[in-house]
Amino acid sequence: MAEKESLHTTHAWLRDAAEELGVDPQLVQALVGDILDLTAAVAHNGPSRPAAPTTAFIVGLAAGAKGADIQEVRCLIERVNTMVDNYKK
C-alpha cells in the first residue's frame, strides 16, 4: 500500500512541477519511465550515482534547446543509454 501511495505522490509532484515550470504534464507522464530507466542505468552502469540526476538534467536541457517532441526526447535518452552501454569503469 505504501508503494502505491508513494507512486501517487510522485506522479502528483511531477505534474505540479511540470505545471509550475510551463511543461506539458502529459509529456512528463509519458516519459517518466524512460527517465527513471536512464537514471538507473547511469547510476548503476555509468560513472556514478551522482551523475544520474545531472545526466537527466542535461537530457532535459538538450530537449528544451531543440524544442524536442516525445520521439526526439526518446532519441536523446537512447543516445545516452548507448553511452552508458559503452562506458568503461
Secondary structure, DSSP 4 states (H G I P E B T S, - for coil): -HHHHHHHHHHHHHHHHHHHTT--HHHHHHHHHHHHHHHHHHHHHSS-STHHHHHHHHHHHHHHHHT--HHHHHHHHHHHHHHHHH---
